[in-house]
Amino acid sequence: MSMALSNTTHYSITDEEFSQFKTLLYDESGITLSEHKKTLLVSRLTKRLRKLELKSFTEYYNYVVHGVNGGEEFVQMLDLLSTNKTDFFREPKHFEFLAQTIMPELASQRKIRIWSSACSSGEEPYSIAITVCEAMGAKKWDCKILASDLSTRVLSHAANGIYEKDRVKDLDSARLHRFFLKGKKGDKVKAKKEIAQMVAFKRINLMNDDYPIKSGLDLIFCRNVMIYFDKETQERLVNNFYRYLKPNGYLFIGHSESLQWLDTPFLPVAPTIYQKKDVDEG
């Protein structure tokens, strides 16, 4: 006889249980879960508890922390709690700066290394690839873009490079024709080889002290991520990024974020764009 829980089973979370999840999320991913997110946590995880036939959030916490598949389940939990909303060419001034300032600076070497550190479903790294392709024109560049995220679900989607037609509705027809293939039914598009081959997708936890990156980077995109972190975590992350950038490399953050109150050696060069530059260089 099946012991599956009813779809009408009601779950509630105690203050102690919520505190356990807050600590777990902070320690493992740097995410700060405020008290008013308690309802969100319950609503997004309830379906998961039912599927696993667990009776309480304590049972689910023990499953994540001590279970045989706990590591995989933690990623599953993050997927459910994360909001992975993004668009092509979101915050367009960043892509203009890449095309008009960074690409000309590197024109003599024709080599660029970029990290999209919270790439979600892939719109950001593909937007970067399109920008680089357009900026380099007929000349050949050695361009590599690392695209990472904590969520395996969105990484899988991103690596496929397939999007519903409404996801690219704001792209002009020239870009759409050059960089995407239309699906047979016309309801989807797929990133063409020209941009897809420039991007490598990898799961990376930004809370790790060391990243699987061997060569220096010219720029790092980390946009709309730090809003989930407290000041201490933001500072640690930003200073870690500094180590991986080449001299004069750039860090792009989200328009709702700032490094103003953080202890970091980055210097501002444009709104939400910072540069690794020796202070005595001016």
C-alpha positions in Angstrom: 0.0 0.0 0.0 1.4 3.4 -1.0 2.3 5.8 1.8 2.4 8.8 -0.6 1.3 12.0 1.0 -1.8 13.7 -0.2 -1.5 16.7 -2.6 -3.6 18.6 0.0 -1.1 17.9 2.8 -0.3 21.2 4.5 3.2 22.0 5.6 4.3 24.6 8.0 7.8 25.6 9.2 8.9 26.4 12.7 11.3 29.2 13.6 13.9 26.6 14.5 13.5 24.8 11.1 13.7 28.1 9.2 16.9 29.0 11.1 18.5 25.7 10.0 17.7 26.4 6.4 19.0 30.0 6.6 22.3 28.8 8.1 22.6 26.0 5.5 22.0 28.3 2.5 24.4 31.0 3.9 27.2 28.5 4.6 27.0 26.7 1.3 25.9 29.4 -1.2 26.4 32.8 0.5 22.6 33.5 0.1 21.1 35.5 3.0 17.5 34.4 3.6 15.6 37.1 5.4 12.7 36.4 7.8 10.1 37.6 5.3 11.1 34.8 2.9 9.7 32.1 5.2 6.5 31.9 3.2 8.4 31.7 -0.1 10.5 28.9 1.2 7.5 26.9 2.3 5.6 27.5 -0.9 8.5 26.5 -3.2 9.6 23.4 -1.3 6.2 22.0 -0.4 5.9 20.1 -3.7 9.4 18.6 -3.2 8.5 17.4 0.3 5.4 15.7 -1.1 7.4 14.0 -3.9 9.9 12.7 -1.4 7.1 11.6 0.9 8.5 13.6 3.8 6.3 14.7 6.7 8.1 17.9 7.8 10.8 20.4 7.0 13.0 18.8 9.7 12.9 15.5 7.7 13.7 17.4 4.5 16.6 19.2 6.2 18.1 15.9 7.4 17.6 14.5 3.9 19.6 17.4 2.4 22.3 17.4 5.0 22.7 13.7 5.8 21.0 11.8 2.9 22.9 9.7 0.4 21.9 12.1 -2.4 22.2 15.2 -0.2 24.6 17.0 -2.5 22.3 16.6 -5.5 19.2 17.5 -3.3 20.9 20.7 -2.1 21.3 21.8 -5.8 17.6 20.8 -6.4 16.6 22.9 -3.4 18.6 25.9 -4.7 16.9 25.6 -8.1 13.5 25.8 -6.5 14.5 28.8 -4.3 16.4 30.8 -6.9 14.9 33.3 -9.3 16.6 32.8 -12.6 15.0 35.6 -14.6 17.2 37.2 -17.2 17.0 38.6 -20.7 19.2 39.1 -23.8 21.2 42.3 -23.6 19.9 43.1 -20.1 21.5 46.4 -18.9 22.6 47.3 -22.4 25.2 49.9 -21.4 27.4 47.1 -20.2 27.5 45.6 -23.7 28.1 49.0 -25.3 31.1 49.4 -23.0 32.4 46.0 -24.0 32.1 46.8 -27.7 33.3 50.5 -27.6 36.0 50.4 -24.8 37.2 47.0 -24.0 37.4 45.5 -27.5 39.4 48.4 -28.9 41.8 48.2 -25.8 42.5 44.5 -26.7 42.6 45.0 -30.5 46.3 44.6 -30.8 46.4 41.2 -29.2 43.0 40.0 -30.5 42.5 37.8 -27.5 39.9 38.1 -24.8 38.9 36.0 -21.8 35.5 36.6 -20.1 33.6 35.0 -17.2 29.8 35.2 -16.9 29.8 34.1 -13.3 26.0 33.8 -12.8 24.9 33.0 -16.3 21.4 31.6 -15.4 19.8 30.2 -18.6 22.4 31.6 -20.9 21.1 34.9 -22.2 24.1 36.8 -20.7 27.0 34.8 -22.2 25.3 34.6 -25.6 24.8 38.4 -25.5 28.5 38.7 -24.7 29.4 36.4 -27.6 27.2 38.4 -30.0 28.8 41.7 -28.9 32.3 40.3 -29.4 31.5 38.9 -32.8 30.0 42.2 -34.0 32.9 44.2 -32.5 35.7 42.1 -34.0 34.2 42.4 -37.5 36.1 40.4 -40.1 39.2 39.9 -38.0 39.7 36.7 -36.1 40.0 36.8 -32.3 40.9 34.2 -29.7 37.8 34.5 -27.6 36.7 32.2 -24.8 33.7 32.8 -22.5 33.3 30.8 -19.3 29.6 30.7 -18.2 28.9 29.4 -14.8 26.0 29.0 -12.3 25.2 27.2 -9.2 22.1 25.7 -10.7 22.5 22.6 -12.8 19.0 23.0 -14.2 19.6 26.4 -15.8 23.1 25.4 -17.0 21.6 22.5 -18.9 19.1 24.8 -20.5 21.9 27.3 -21.3 24.2 24.7 -22.9 21.4 23.7 -25.2 21.1 27.2 -26.5 17.4 26.8 -27.3 14.9 29.5 -26.5 11.2 30.2 -26.9 10.6 32.8 -29.6 9.3 35.3 -27.1 12.7 35.2 -25.3 14.3 36.8 -28.4 11.5 39.1 -29.4 13.5 42.2 -28.5 16.5 41.3 -30.7 16.6 43.1 -34.0 16.0 41.0 -37.1 19.6 41.3 -38.3 21.0 39.8 -35.0 18.3 37.2 -35.0 19.1 36.1 -38.5 22.8 36.1 -38.1 23.1 34.4 -34.7 20.1 32.1 -34.3 18.5 29.2 -36.2 14.8 29.0 -36.4 13.1 25.8 -35.3 11.0 23.8 -37.7 7.8 25.0 -36.1 9.0 28.5 -35.8 8.3 28.7 -32.1 11.9 28.3 -30.9 15.4 29.4 -31.9 18.8 27.9 -31.3 22.1 29.7 -30.9 24.3 29.2 -34.0 27.8 27.7 -33.9 29.4 31.1 -34.4 28.5 32.1 -30.8 27.8 28.7 -29.2 31.4 27.5 -29.8 32.7 30.6 -27.9 31.0 29.6 -24.6 31.8 26.8 -22.2 29.3 26.1 -19.4 30.4 24.9 -16.0 28.9 24.6 -12.5 30.8 26.9 -10.1 30.0 27.8 -6.5 31.0 31.4 -6.0 31.5 30.7 -2.3 34.5 28.6 -3.0 37.9 30.2 -2.3 39.4 28.9 -5.5 37.8 28.6 -9.0 38.7 26.2 -11.8 40.1 29.1 -13.9 43.7 28.8 -15.1 44.4 32.0 -17.0 43.8 35.6 -16.2 40.5 37.2 -17.2 39.9 40.4 -19.0 36.4 40.9 -17.6 34.0 39.3 -15.2 30.2 39.7 -15.3 28.6 39.2 -11.8 25.3 41.0 -12.1 22.3 40.9 -9.8 23.9 38.3 -7.6 25.3 40.2 -4.7 21.9 41.5 -3.8 21.4 38.1 -2.1 24.6 38.4 -0.1 25.4 40.3 3.1 28.3 42.8 3.1 30.9 40.4 4.4 30.1 37.9 1.7 30.0 40.6 -1.0 33.4 41.8 0.0 35.0 38.3 0.0 33.5 37.6 -3.4 34.6 40.8 -5.0 38.1 40.5 -3.7 38.2 37.0 -5.0 37.3 38.2 -8.4 40.1 40.7 -8.2 42.6 37.9 -8.0 41.4 36.3 -11.2 41.4 39.5 -13.3 44.4 40.6 -15.4 45.8 44.0 -14.6 43.3 46.6 -16.0 40.6 43.9 -16.1 37.0 44.9 -15.5 34.2 43.8 -13.2 30.5 44.4 -14.2 27.9 44.3 -11.5 24.1 44.8 -11.6 22.5 48.3 -11.7 20.9 47.7 -8.3 24.3 46.9 -6.8 27.4 48.9 -5.7 30.9 48.5 -4.4 30.8 51.9 -2.7 30.6 50.6 0.9 32.9 47.6 0.4 36.6 47.4 1.2 38.0 46.5 -2.2 40.8 47.7 -4.5 38.5 48.1 -7.5 38.2 51.6 -9.0 34.9 52.8 -10.6 35.2 53.7 -14.3 31.5 53.9 -15.3 28.2 53.2 -13.5 28.4 49.6 -12.1 31.7 49.0 -14.0 34.9 48.7 -12.0 38.6 48.2 -13.0 41.5 46.4 -11.5 44.0 49.2 -11.5 46.9 50.2 -9.3 46.0 53.2 -7.2 49.2 55.0 -8.2 48.3 54.7 -11.8 45.6 57.3 -11.3 
